[in-house]
Amino acid sequence: MINMSSLKTSFEQLGFKDVSTYINSGNILFKSKETDARKLEKKIEQMLSQEYKLESKVVVKSYSEMANLIASLPKKWNGDKAYRFNVMFLRHAIDSEDILKGLEPNQEIEEVVVYRPGALLWSSRLCDLNQTSMAKLGNKKPFQEVTVRNLNTTRKLYELLKKMAED
């Protein structure tokens, strides 16, 4: 675990502006003159390795990417408490509809996967969560290039990015 205050400071030292964090799970919001997400990912990964001895994959999404994603969420993703709605954010290196190949969701208990640029959308009933095919994807190579956030976190991150863009 990395202290989020320390991580915020590290991002500021990299030259990022308006750095903030959201919940203690690595969600960091910032402004940068650099617009190439791959360069940003590499820069952040190097810092994490050097300062925290953490070898981690980073996923960077812009405000416009998040806005497009939020606008395209399925209407049935209405927050039904019996379901888990997840957004699997794809690193730019693997961002392609081809990521769907080889996925074999259990149609009886999960709904996978809708591809959106930069993400896969996946849902399941909470009571079946541990039995889903998505719960077993972590060991497959392409899925080591994703990070997953639930619907509420995804929406909150978008709202925070929107506020940053307006300031």
PyMOL CGO cylinders between C-alpha atoms (Angstrom):
from pymol import cmd
from pymol.cgo import CYLINDER

trace = [
    CYLINDER, 0.00, 0.00, 0.00, 1.19, 3.45, -0.90, 0.3, 1, 1, 1, 1, 1, 1,
    CYLINDER, 1.19, 3.45, -0.90, 0.12, 6.42, 1.15, 0.3, 1, 1, 1, 1, 1, 1,
    CYLINDER, 0.12, 6.42, 1.15, -2.07, 8.52, -1.15, 0.3, 1, 1, 1, 1, 1, 1,
    CYLINDER, -2.07, 8.52, -1.15, -0.65, 11.78, 0.24, 0.3, 1, 1, 1, 1, 1, 1,
    CYLINDER, -0.65, 11.78, 0.24, 2.85, 10.59, -0.60, 0.3, 1, 1, 1, 1, 1, 1,
    CYLINDER, 2.85, 10.59, -0.60, 1.70, 9.48, -4.05, 0.3, 1, 1, 1, 1, 1, 1,
    CYLINDER, 1.70, 9.48, -4.05, 0.12, 12.89, -4.66, 0.3, 1, 1, 1, 1, 1, 1,
    CYLINDER, 0.12, 12.89, -4.66, 3.43, 14.54, -3.80, 0.3, 1, 1, 1, 1, 1, 1,
    CYLINDER, 3.43, 14.54, -3.80, 5.27, 12.20, -6.18, 0.3, 1, 1, 1, 1, 1, 1,
    CYLINDER, 5.27, 12.20, -6.18, 2.92, 13.17, -9.01, 0.3, 1, 1, 1, 1, 1, 1,
    CYLINDER, 2.92, 13.17, -9.01, 3.45, 16.85, -8.28, 0.3, 1, 1, 1, 1, 1, 1,
    CYLINDER, 3.45, 16.85, -8.28, 7.21, 16.31, -8.38, 0.3, 1, 1, 1, 1, 1, 1,
    CYLINDER, 7.21, 16.31, -8.38, 6.78, 14.79, -11.87, 0.3, 1, 1, 1, 1, 1, 1,
    CYLINDER, 6.78, 14.79, -11.87, 5.35, 18.15, -12.94, 0.3, 1, 1, 1, 1, 1, 1,
    CYLINDER, 5.35, 18.15, -12.94, 1.65, 17.26, -12.97, 0.3, 1, 1, 1, 1, 1, 1,
    CYLINDER, 1.65, 17.26, -12.97, -0.80, 19.97, -11.93, 0.3, 1, 1, 1, 1, 1, 1,
    CYLINDER, -0.80, 19.97, -11.93, -3.99, 19.95, -9.85, 0.3, 1, 1, 1, 1, 1, 1,
    CYLINDER, -3.99, 19.95, -9.85, -3.15, 16.49, -8.52, 0.3, 1, 1, 1, 1, 1, 1,
    CYLINDER, -3.15, 16.49, -8.52, -5.79, 14.81, -6.39, 0.3, 1, 1, 1, 1, 1, 1,
    CYLINDER, -5.79, 14.81, -6.39, -6.61, 11.28, -5.32, 0.3, 1, 1, 1, 1, 1, 1,
    CYLINDER, -6.61, 11.28, -5.32, -9.88, 9.47, -4.98, 0.3, 1, 1, 1, 1, 1, 1,
    CYLINDER, -9.88, 9.47, -4.98, -10.30, 6.64, -2.49, 0.3, 1, 1, 1, 1, 1, 1,
    CYLINDER, -10.30, 6.64, -2.49, -7.30, 4.60, -1.47, 0.3, 1, 1, 1, 1, 1, 1,
    CYLINDER, -7.30, 4.60, -1.47, -7.06, 2.43, -4.58, 0.3, 1, 1, 1, 1, 1, 1,
    CYLINDER, -7.06, 2.43, -4.58, -4.71, 4.29, -6.88, 0.3, 1, 1, 1, 1, 1, 1,
    CYLINDER, -4.71, 4.29, -6.88, -7.13, 6.68, -8.55, 0.3, 1, 1, 1, 1, 1, 1,
    CYLINDER, -7.13, 6.68, -8.55, -5.12, 9.80, -9.27, 0.3, 1, 1, 1, 1, 1, 1,
    CYLINDER, -5.12, 9.80, -9.27, -6.42, 12.77, -11.17, 0.3, 1, 1, 1, 1, 1, 1,
    CYLINDER, -6.42, 12.77, -11.17, -4.08, 15.34, -12.67, 0.3, 1, 1, 1, 1, 1, 1,
    CYLINDER, -4.08, 15.34, -12.67, -3.49, 17.80, -15.46, 0.3, 1, 1, 1, 1, 1, 1,
    CYLINDER, -3.49, 17.80, -15.46, -0.56, 17.51, -17.82, 0.3, 1, 1, 1, 1, 1, 1,
    CYLINDER, -0.56, 17.51, -17.82, 0.68, 19.25, -20.93, 0.3, 1, 1, 1, 1, 1, 1,
    CYLINDER, 0.68, 19.25, -20.93, 1.61, 15.80, -22.25, 0.3, 1, 1, 1, 1, 1, 1,
    CYLINDER, 1.61, 15.80, -22.25, -1.33, 14.30, -24.17, 0.3, 1, 1, 1, 1, 1, 1,
    CYLINDER, -1.33, 14.30, -24.17, 0.22, 10.95, -25.16, 0.3, 1, 1, 1, 1, 1, 1,
    CYLINDER, 0.22, 10.95, -25.16, -1.25, 8.47, -22.67, 0.3, 1, 1, 1, 1, 1, 1,
    CYLINDER, -1.25, 8.47, -22.67, 1.46, 5.89, -23.35, 0.3, 1, 1, 1, 1, 1, 1,
    CYLINDER, 1.46, 5.89, -23.35, 4.19, 8.38, -22.47, 0.3, 1, 1, 1, 1, 1, 1,
    CYLINDER, 4.19, 8.38, -22.47, 2.31, 9.32, -19.30, 0.3, 1, 1, 1, 1, 1, 1,
    CYLINDER, 2.31, 9.32, -19.30, 1.85, 5.67, -18.35, 0.3, 1, 1, 1, 1, 1, 1,
    CYLINDER, 1.85, 5.67, -18.35, 5.56, 4.98, -18.83, 0.3, 1, 1, 1, 1, 1, 1,
    CYLINDER, 5.56, 4.98, -18.83, 6.59, 8.07, -16.85, 0.3, 1, 1, 1, 1, 1, 1,
    CYLINDER, 6.59, 8.07, -16.85, 4.31, 7.13, -13.94, 0.3, 1, 1, 1, 1, 1, 1,
    CYLINDER, 4.31, 7.13, -13.94, 5.36, 3.47, -13.98, 0.3, 1, 1, 1, 1, 1, 1,
    CYLINDER, 5.36, 3.47, -13.98, 9.02, 4.50, -13.80, 0.3, 1, 1, 1, 1, 1, 1,
    CYLINDER, 9.02, 4.50, -13.80, 8.31, 6.76, -10.84, 0.3, 1, 1, 1, 1, 1, 1,
    CYLINDER, 8.31, 6.76, -10.84, 6.40, 3.98, -9.04, 0.3, 1, 1, 1, 1, 1, 1,
    CYLINDER, 6.40, 3.98, -9.04, 9.28, 1.60, -9.60, 0.3, 1, 1, 1, 1, 1, 1,
    CYLINDER, 9.28, 1.60, -9.60, 11.99, 4.02, -8.50, 0.3, 1, 1, 1, 1, 1, 1,
    CYLINDER, 11.99, 4.02, -8.50, 10.26, 5.64, -5.54, 0.3, 1, 1, 1, 1, 1, 1,
    CYLINDER, 10.26, 5.64, -5.54, 8.07, 2.84, -4.23, 0.3, 1, 1, 1, 1, 1, 1,
    CYLINDER, 8.07, 2.84, -4.23, 9.71, -0.32, -5.63, 0.3, 1, 1, 1, 1, 1, 1,
    CYLINDER, 9.71, -0.32, -5.63, 6.31, -1.11, -7.14, 0.3, 1, 1, 1, 1, 1, 1,
    CYLINDER, 6.31, -1.11, -7.14, 6.21, -2.79, -10.53, 0.3, 1, 1, 1, 1, 1, 1,
    CYLINDER, 6.21, -2.79, -10.53, 2.72, -1.90, -11.64, 0.3, 1, 1, 1, 1, 1, 1,
    CYLINDER, 2.72, -1.90, -11.64, 0.87, -1.28, -14.87, 0.3, 1, 1, 1, 1, 1, 1,
    CYLINDER, 0.87, -1.28, -14.87, -0.74, 2.14, -15.09, 0.3, 1, 1, 1, 1, 1, 1,
    CYLINDER, -0.74, 2.14, -15.09, -3.85, 3.06, -17.06, 0.3, 1, 1, 1, 1, 1, 1,
    CYLINDER, -3.85, 3.06, -17.06, -4.25, 6.71, -18.03, 0.3, 1, 1, 1, 1, 1, 1,
    CYLINDER, -4.25, 6.71, -18.03, -7.57, 7.97, -19.39, 0.3, 1, 1, 1, 1, 1, 1,
    CYLINDER, -7.57, 7.97, -19.39, -8.34, 11.49, -20.49, 0.3, 1, 1, 1, 1, 1, 1,
    CYLINDER, -8.34, 11.49, -20.49, -11.41, 13.48, -19.60, 0.3, 1, 1, 1, 1, 1, 1,
    CYLINDER, -11.41, 13.48, -19.60, -12.77, 13.10, -23.15, 0.3, 1, 1, 1, 1, 1, 1,
    CYLINDER, -12.77, 13.10, -23.15, -12.26, 9.32, -23.06, 0.3, 1, 1, 1, 1, 1, 1,
    CYLINDER, -12.26, 9.32, -23.06, -14.14, 9.16, -19.76, 0.3, 1, 1, 1, 1, 1, 1,
    CYLINDER, -14.14, 9.16, -19.76, -16.91, 11.42, -21.06, 0.3, 1, 1, 1, 1, 1, 1,
    CYLINDER, -16.91, 11.42, -21.06, -17.38, 9.19, -24.12, 0.3, 1, 1, 1, 1, 1, 1,
    CYLINDER, -17.38, 9.19, -24.12, -17.43, 6.09, -21.95, 0.3, 1, 1, 1, 1, 1, 1,
    CYLINDER, -17.43, 6.09, -21.95, -20.00, 7.49, -19.51, 0.3, 1, 1, 1, 1, 1, 1,
    CYLINDER, -20.00, 7.49, -19.51, -22.23, 8.60, -22.39, 0.3, 1, 1, 1, 1, 1, 1,
    CYLINDER, -22.23, 8.60, -22.39, -22.15, 5.09, -23.83, 0.3, 1, 1, 1, 1, 1, 1,
    CYLINDER, -22.15, 5.09, -23.83, -22.97, 3.09, -20.69, 0.3, 1, 1, 1, 1, 1, 1,
    CYLINDER, -22.97, 3.09, -20.69, -25.91, 0.72, -21.15, 0.3, 1, 1, 1, 1, 1, 1,
    CYLINDER, -25.91, 0.72, -21.15, -29.23, 2.14, -19.98, 0.3, 1, 1, 1, 1, 1, 1,
    CYLINDER, -29.23, 2.14, -19.98, -29.85, -0.99, -17.92, 0.3, 1, 1, 1, 1, 1, 1,
    CYLINDER, -29.85, -0.99, -17.92, -26.82, -0.12, -15.80, 0.3, 1, 1, 1, 1, 1, 1,
    CYLINDER, -26.82, -0.12, -15.80, -29.11, 1.65, -13.38, 0.3, 1, 1, 1, 1, 1, 1,
    CYLINDER, -29.11, 1.65, -13.38, -27.46, 0.72, -10.11, 0.3, 1, 1, 1, 1, 1, 1,
    CYLINDER, -27.46, 0.72, -10.11, -29.56, -2.40, -9.37, 0.3, 1, 1, 1, 1, 1, 1,
    CYLINDER, -29.56, -2.40, -9.37, -28.23, -3.46, -5.95, 0.3, 1, 1, 1, 1, 1, 1,
    CYLINDER, -28.23, -3.46, -5.95, -28.42, -7.16, -6.89, 0.3, 1, 1, 1, 1, 1, 1,
    CYLINDER, -28.42, -7.16, -6.89, -25.77, -6.67, -9.59, 0.3, 1, 1, 1, 1, 1, 1,
    CYLINDER, -25.77, -6.67, -9.59, -22.13, -5.67, -9.83, 0.3, 1, 1, 1, 1, 1, 1,
    CYLINDER, -22.13, -5.67, -9.83, -21.41, -3.40, -12.77, 0.3, 1, 1, 1, 1, 1, 1,
    CYLINDER, -21.41, -3.40, -12.77, -17.72, -3.13, -13.62, 0.3, 1, 1, 1, 1, 1, 1,
    CYLINDER, -17.72, -3.13, -13.62, -15.68, -1.18, -16.10, 0.3, 1, 1, 1, 1, 1, 1,
    CYLINDER, -15.68, -1.18, -16.10, -12.47, -2.88, -17.12, 0.3, 1, 1, 1, 1, 1, 1,
    CYLINDER, -12.47, -2.88, -17.12, -10.21, -0.04, -18.24, 0.3, 1, 1, 1, 1, 1, 1,
    CYLINDER, -10.21, -0.04, -18.24, -7.82, -1.12, -20.98, 0.3, 1, 1, 1, 1, 1, 1,
    CYLINDER, -7.82, -1.12, -20.98, -4.30, 0.18, -21.34, 0.3, 1, 1, 1, 1, 1, 1,
    CYLINDER, -4.30, 0.18, -21.34, -3.84, 1.90, -24.67, 0.3, 1, 1, 1, 1, 1, 1,
    CYLINDER, -3.84, 1.90, -24.67, -1.47, -0.88, -25.79, 0.3, 1, 1, 1, 1, 1, 1,
    CYLINDER, -1.47, -0.88, -25.79, -4.33, -3.44, -25.80, 0.3, 1, 1, 1, 1, 1, 1,
    CYLINDER, -4.33, -3.44, -25.80, -7.27, -1.18, -26.53, 0.3, 1, 1, 1, 1, 1, 1,
    CYLINDER, -7.27, -1.18, -26.53, -9.02, -3.07, -29.32, 0.3, 1, 1, 1, 1, 1, 1,
    CYLINDER, -9.02, -3.07, -29.32, -12.26, -4.91, -29.84, 0.3, 1, 1, 1, 1, 1, 1,
    CYLINDER, -12.26, -4.91, -29.84, -10.06, -7.99, -30.39, 0.3, 1, 1, 1, 1, 1, 1,
    CYLINDER, -10.06, -7.99, -30.39, -9.77, -8.22, -26.61, 0.3, 1, 1, 1, 1, 1, 1,
    CYLINDER, -9.77, -8.22, -26.61, -13.20, -9.90, -26.71, 0.3, 1, 1, 1, 1, 1, 1,
    CYLINDER, -13.20, -9.90, -26.71, -11.79, -12.93, -28.54, 0.3, 1, 1, 1, 1, 1, 1,
    CYLINDER, -11.79, -12.93, -28.54, -11.39, -15.87, -26.25, 0.3, 1, 1, 1, 1, 1, 1,
    CYLINDER, -11.39, -15.87, -26.25, -13.72, -14.59, -23.56, 0.3, 1, 1, 1, 1, 1, 1,
    CYLINDER, -13.72, -14.59, -23.56, -16.23, -17.22, -22.60, 0.3, 1, 1, 1, 1, 1, 1,
    CYLINDER, -16.23, -17.22, -22.60, -18.70, -15.67, -20.18, 0.3, 1, 1, 1, 1, 1, 1,
    CYLINDER, -18.70, -15.67, -20.18, -21.20, -17.85, -18.42, 0.3, 1, 1, 1, 1, 1, 1,
    CYLINDER, -21.20, -17.85, -18.42, -24.33, -16.41, -20.02, 0.3, 1, 1, 1, 1, 1, 1,
    CYLINDER, -24.33, -16.41, -20.02, -26.48, -17.63, -17.14, 0.3, 1, 1, 1, 1, 1, 1,
    CYLINDER, -26.48, -17.63, -17.14, -24.75, -15.54, -14.48, 0.3, 1, 1, 1, 1, 1, 1,
    CYLINDER, -24.75, -15.54, -14.48, -22.85, -12.74, -16.18, 0.3, 1, 1, 1, 1, 1, 1,
    CYLINDER, -22.85, -12.74, -16.18, -23.16, -10.32, -19.01, 0.3, 1, 1, 1, 1, 1, 1,
    CYLINDER, -23.16, -10.32, -19.01, -19.95, -9.73, -20.81, 0.3, 1, 1, 1, 1, 1, 1,
    CYLINDER, -19.95, -9.73, -20.81, -18.75, -7.94, -22.46, 0.3, 1, 1, 1, 1, 1, 1,
    CYLINDER, -18.75, -7.94, -22.46, -19.48, -4.88, -24.30, 0.3, 1, 1, 1, 1, 1, 1,
    CYLINDER, -19.48, -4.88, -24.30, -16.45, -3.22, -25.81, 0.3, 1, 1, 1, 1, 1, 1,
    CYLINDER, -16.45, -3.22, -25.81, -16.21, 0.53, -25.67, 0.3, 1, 1, 1, 1, 1, 1,
    CYLINDER, -16.21, 0.53, -25.67, -13.07, 2.36, -26.75, 0.3, 1, 1, 1, 1, 1, 1,
    CYLINDER, -13.07, 2.36, -26.75, -10.78, 2.09, -23.75, 0.3, 1, 1, 1, 1, 1, 1,
    CYLINDER, -10.78, 2.09, -23.75, -12.93, -0.31, -21.77, 0.3, 1, 1, 1, 1, 1, 1,
    CYLINDER, -12.93, -0.31, -21.77, -14.89, -3.51, -21.45, 0.3, 1, 1, 1, 1, 1, 1,
    CYLINDER, -14.89, -3.51, -21.45, -18.22, -3.42, -19.63, 0.3, 1, 1, 1, 1, 1, 1,
    CYLINDER, -18.22, -3.42, -19.63, -19.16, -6.40, -17.52, 0.3, 1, 1, 1, 1, 1, 1,
    CYLINDER, -19.16, -6.40, -17.52, -21.93, -7.18, -15.07, 0.3, 1, 1, 1, 1, 1, 1,
    CYLINDER, -21.93, -7.18, -15.07, -22.99, -10.06, -12.88, 0.3, 1, 1, 1, 1, 1, 1,
    CYLINDER, -22.99, -10.06, -12.88, -25.40, -10.80, -10.09, 0.3, 1, 1, 1, 1, 1, 1,
    CYLINDER, -25.40, -10.80, -10.09, -23.60, -10.30, -6.78, 0.3, 1, 1, 1, 1, 1, 1,
    CYLINDER, -23.60, -10.30, -6.78, -24.55, -13.76, -5.57, 0.3, 1, 1, 1, 1, 1, 1,
    CYLINDER, -24.55, -13.76, -5.57, -22.72, -15.29, -8.57, 0.3, 1, 1, 1, 1, 1, 1,
    CYLINDER, -22.72, -15.29, -8.57, -19.67, -13.04, -8.59, 0.3, 1, 1, 1, 1, 1, 1,
    CYLINDER, -19.67, -13.04, -8.59, -17.10, -15.66, -7.57, 0.3, 1, 1, 1, 1, 1, 1,
    CYLINDER, -17.10, -15.66, -7.57, -18.29, -18.09, -10.24, 0.3, 1, 1, 1, 1, 1, 1,
    CYLINDER, -18.29, -18.09, -10.24, -17.94, -15.76, -13.20, 0.3, 1, 1, 1, 1, 1, 1,
    CYLINDER, -17.94, -15.76, -13.20, -15.39, -16.15, -15.96, 0.3, 1, 1, 1, 1, 1, 1,
    CYLINDER, -15.39, -16.15, -15.96, -14.24, -12.59, -15.29, 0.3, 1, 1, 1, 1, 1, 1,
    CYLINDER, -14.24, -12.59, -15.29, -13.16, -13.55, -11.77, 0.3, 1, 1, 1, 1, 1, 1,
    CYLINDER, -13.16, -13.55, -11.77, -10.61, -15.89, -13.36, 0.3, 1, 1, 1, 1, 1, 1,
    CYLINDER, -10.61, -15.89, -13.36, -9.13, -13.54, -15.97, 0.3, 1, 1, 1, 1, 1, 1,
    CYLINDER, -9.13, -13.54, -15.97, -6.33, -12.11, -13.85, 0.3, 1, 1, 1, 1, 1, 1,
    CYLINDER, -6.33, -12.11, -13.85, -3.86, -14.78, -14.93, 0.3, 1, 1, 1, 1, 1, 1,
    CYLINDER, -3.86, -14.78, -14.93, -4.42, -14.31, -18.65, 0.3, 1, 1, 1, 1, 1, 1,
    CYLINDER, -4.42, -14.31, -18.65, -1.77, -12.08, -20.21, 0.3, 1, 1, 1, 1, 1, 1,
    CYLINDER, -1.77, -12.08, -20.21, -4.01, -9.42, -21.84, 0.3, 1, 1, 1, 1, 1, 1,
    CYLINDER, -4.01, -9.42, -21.84, -5.91, -8.96, -18.60, 0.3, 1, 1, 1, 1, 1, 1,
    CYLINDER, -5.91, -8.96, -18.60, -2.76, -7.99, -16.76, 0.3, 1, 1, 1, 1, 1, 1,
    CYLINDER, -2.76, -7.99, -16.76, -3.08, -4.81, -18.83, 0.3, 1, 1, 1, 1, 1, 1,
    CYLINDER, -3.08, -4.81, -18.83, -6.39, -3.68, -17.30, 0.3, 1, 1, 1, 1, 1, 1,
    CYLINDER, -6.39, -3.68, -17.30, -7.67, -2.12, -14.14, 0.3, 1, 1, 1, 1, 1, 1,
    CYLINDER, -7.67, -2.12, -14.14, -11.22, -2.60, -12.93, 0.3, 1, 1, 1, 1, 1, 1,
    CYLINDER, -11.22, -2.60, -12.93, -13.48, -0.04, -11.30, 0.3, 1, 1, 1, 1, 1, 1,
    CYLINDER, -13.48, -0.04, -11.30, -17.09, -0.46, -10.29, 0.3, 1, 1, 1, 1, 1, 1,
    CYLINDER, -17.09, -0.46, -10.29, -19.80, 1.71, -11.79, 0.3, 1, 1, 1, 1, 1, 1,
    CYLINDER, -19.80, 1.71, -11.79, -20.00, 4.11, -8.85, 0.3, 1, 1, 1, 1, 1, 1,
    CYLINDER, -20.00, 4.11, -8.85, -16.25, 4.73, -8.82, 0.3, 1, 1, 1, 1, 1, 1,
    CYLINDER, -16.25, 4.73, -8.82, -16.21, 5.17, -12.60, 0.3, 1, 1, 1, 1, 1, 1,
    CYLINDER, -16.21, 5.17, -12.60, -18.98, 7.74, -12.45, 0.3, 1, 1, 1, 1, 1, 1,
    CYLINDER, -18.98, 7.74, -12.45, -17.34, 9.58, -9.54, 0.3, 1, 1, 1, 1, 1, 1,
    CYLINDER, -17.34, 9.58, -9.54, -13.99, 9.72, -11.37, 0.3, 1, 1, 1, 1, 1, 1,
    CYLINDER, -13.99, 9.72, -11.37, -15.76, 11.18, -14.38, 0.3, 1, 1, 1, 1, 1, 1,
    CYLINDER, -15.76, 11.18, -14.38, -17.47, 13.82, -12.23, 0.3, 1, 1, 1, 1, 1, 1,
    CYLINDER, -17.47, 13.82, -12.23, -14.15, 14.78, -10.65, 0.3, 1, 1, 1, 1, 1, 1,
    CYLINDER, -14.15, 14.78, -10.65, -12.50, 15.02, -14.08, 0.3, 1, 1, 1, 1, 1, 1,
    CYLINDER, -12.50, 15.02, -14.08, -15.39, 17.10, -15.35, 0.3, 1, 1, 1, 1, 1, 1,
    CYLINDER, -15.39, 17.10, -15.35, -14.99, 19.51, -12.43, 0.3, 1, 1, 1, 1, 1, 1,
    CYLINDER, -14.99, 19.51, -12.43, -11.23, 19.74, -13.13, 0.3, 1, 1, 1, 1, 1, 1,
    CYLINDER, -11.23, 19.74, -13.13, -11.93, 20.51, -16.79, 0.3, 1, 1, 1, 1, 1, 1,
    CYLINDER, -11.93, 20.51, -16.79, -14.34, 23.30, -15.84, 0.3, 1, 1, 1, 1, 1, 1,
    CYLINDER, -14.34, 23.30, -15.84, -11.85, 24.96, -13.46, 0.3, 1, 1, 1, 1, 1, 1,
]
cmd.load_cgo(trace, "trace")
